Amino acid sequence: MTYDQKVKDFLNQKIIAVAGVSRNPKTEVGNAIYKKLRDSGYTVFPINPFAESIEGDKCYPSLKVTPQKADAVFITTNPSASLDIVKECAEAGISRVWFHRSFGVGSFSESAAKFGDENGLTVIRSGCPMMFIKNADGGHRMIAFFMRIFGKLK
């Protein structure tokens, strides 16, 4: 499956969890992505084991306790936590994961991606839904353009 096919498949899902939202919304990318997905009509579950609520919504400590099983998980955690999240996805039968990553490492972990690949998950190793979602802002579209030119979307 190509990168664009993976992105389209991910964004065609109705229930998405965002792992790595923060109690400090001004400094974390996960919160902005959570809000954008929520405001775009997705059912979105914020995941953070140390928060009770995020952006005014109930937060869940893990994927195992959300009221509905997510179809896909967007990972915005520190890369050191990514493997545990991908393992939790595999255990829960969630077959799509996307690591937040633009010009730096972001949330990407090679060991987590490899685990996902080896366990039949569809893994998106870079980019951000805010670059592709309906009504994406110009800044994110420009980032996608440059990442595509430099071969960073995979």
C-alpha positions as a printed Julia matrix, in Angstrom:
154×3 Matrix{Float64}:
   0.0    0.0    0.0
   1.38   3.44  -0.88
   1.74   6.26   1.62
  -1.25   8.1    0.13
  -3.38   4.95   0.26
  -2.47   4.45   3.93
  -3.36   8.06   4.74
  -6.69   7.83   2.91
  -7.53   4.57   4.68
  -6.6    6.03   8.07
  -8.68   9.17   7.53
 -11.65   7.11   6.27
 -11.97   5.57   9.73
 -14.66   6.93  12.05
 -13.15   6.28  15.49
  -9.61   7.48  16.14
  -7.61   7.56  19.36
  -4.85  10.12  19.87
  -2.2    8.71  22.19
  -0.03  11.35  23.77
  -2.36  14.28  24.36
  -1.07  16.53  27.09
  -2.34  18.19  30.24
  -0.42  21.24  28.98
  -2.24  21.9   25.7
  -0.19  24.92  24.66
   3.01  22.91  24.22
   1.86  19.63  22.7
   0.98  18.8   19.12
  -1.32  15.94  20.15
  -3.91  18.3   21.54
  -4.15  20.33  18.33
  -4.53  17.15  16.31
  -7.11  15.8   18.76
  -9.17  19.0   18.45
  -8.88  19.09  14.64
 -10.07  15.49  14.32
 -12.88  16.04  16.84
 -13.98  19.26  15.13
 -13.9   17.5   11.74
 -16.57  15.02  12.82
 -14.53  12.05  13.96
 -15.23  10.2   17.19
 -11.9   10.77  18.92
 -10.6    9.43  22.21
  -7.71  11.2   23.95
  -5.22   8.81  25.58
  -3.0    9.85  28.5
  -2.57   7.71  31.63
  -1.94  10.81  33.75
  -4.92  12.98  32.77
  -8.59  12.81  33.61
  -9.69  15.29  30.95
  -8.19  16.93  27.88
  -9.65  19.92  26.06
 -12.78  19.58  28.22
 -13.31  15.92  27.26
 -12.87  12.75  29.29
  -9.41  11.31  28.83
  -8.62   7.6   28.93
  -5.53   5.99  30.47
  -5.21   3.37  27.71
  -6.78   2.08  24.52
  -8.27  -0.81  26.47
 -10.79   1.35  28.34
 -12.26   3.61  25.66
 -16.04   3.29  25.33
 -15.64   2.09  21.73
 -12.72   0.33  20.09
 -10.73   2.73  17.94
 -10.33   1.96  14.26
  -6.98   3.75  14.2
  -4.48   5.35  16.58
  -2.45   8.49  16.0
   0.7    8.48  18.15
   2.05  11.78  19.49
   4.01  10.47  22.46
   7.71  10.51  23.14
   9.27   7.85  20.86
  10.24   5.84  23.96
   6.52   5.18  24.62
   5.58   4.36  21.02
   6.41   0.66  21.14
   4.09   0.09  24.11
   1.28   1.86  22.27
   1.77  -0.17  19.09
   1.79  -3.37  21.19
  -1.45  -2.26  22.83
  -2.93  -1.64  19.36
  -1.99  -5.17  18.26
  -3.5   -6.67  21.43
  -6.71  -4.67  20.97
  -7.09  -5.53  17.28
  -6.49  -1.96  16.12
  -4.79  -2.35  12.76
  -3.83   1.23  11.84
  -1.17   3.38  13.5
   0.32   6.7   12.46
   3.39   8.25  14.06
   3.52  12.03  14.22
   6.7   13.11  12.51
   7.61  16.11  10.42
  11.21  17.28  10.18
  12.56  15.68  13.36
  12.03  12.35  15.05
   8.59  13.26  16.39
   6.96  10.18  17.89
   8.57   7.74  15.49
  10.33   4.65  16.82
  11.84   2.17  14.36
  11.3   -0.7   16.82
   7.63   0.26  17.2
   7.14   0.52  13.43
   8.88  -2.81  12.89
   6.68  -4.45  15.55
   3.61  -3.03  13.78
   4.79  -4.3   10.4
   5.57  -7.75  11.8
   2.14  -7.97  13.4
   0.11  -7.0   10.35
  -0.65  -3.4   11.26
  -0.77  -0.65   8.66
   1.99   1.71   9.79
   2.39   5.33   8.7
   5.87   6.44   9.69
   5.65  10.2    9.14
   3.43  13.17   8.55
   0.31  14.41  10.31
  -3.42  14.2    9.65
  -3.54  18.01   9.76
  -1.63  17.97   6.45
  -4.32  15.9    4.7
  -7.62  16.3    6.52
 -10.46  18.15   4.84
  -9.95  21.9    5.2
  -6.26  21.51   6.03
  -4.66  24.88   6.65
  -2.11  26.35   4.25
   0.8   25.89   6.63
   0.23  22.15   6.97
  -0.28  21.79   3.22
   3.05  23.54   2.67
   4.78  21.21   5.14
   3.31  18.23   3.26
   4.56  19.68  -0.03
   8.12  20.05   1.24
   8.12  16.69   3.02
   6.97  15.05  -0.2
   9.71  16.81  -2.21
  12.38  15.67   0.24
  11.07  12.09   0.42
  10.04  12.32   4.09
   6.52  10.94   3.71
   6.57   7.16   4.08
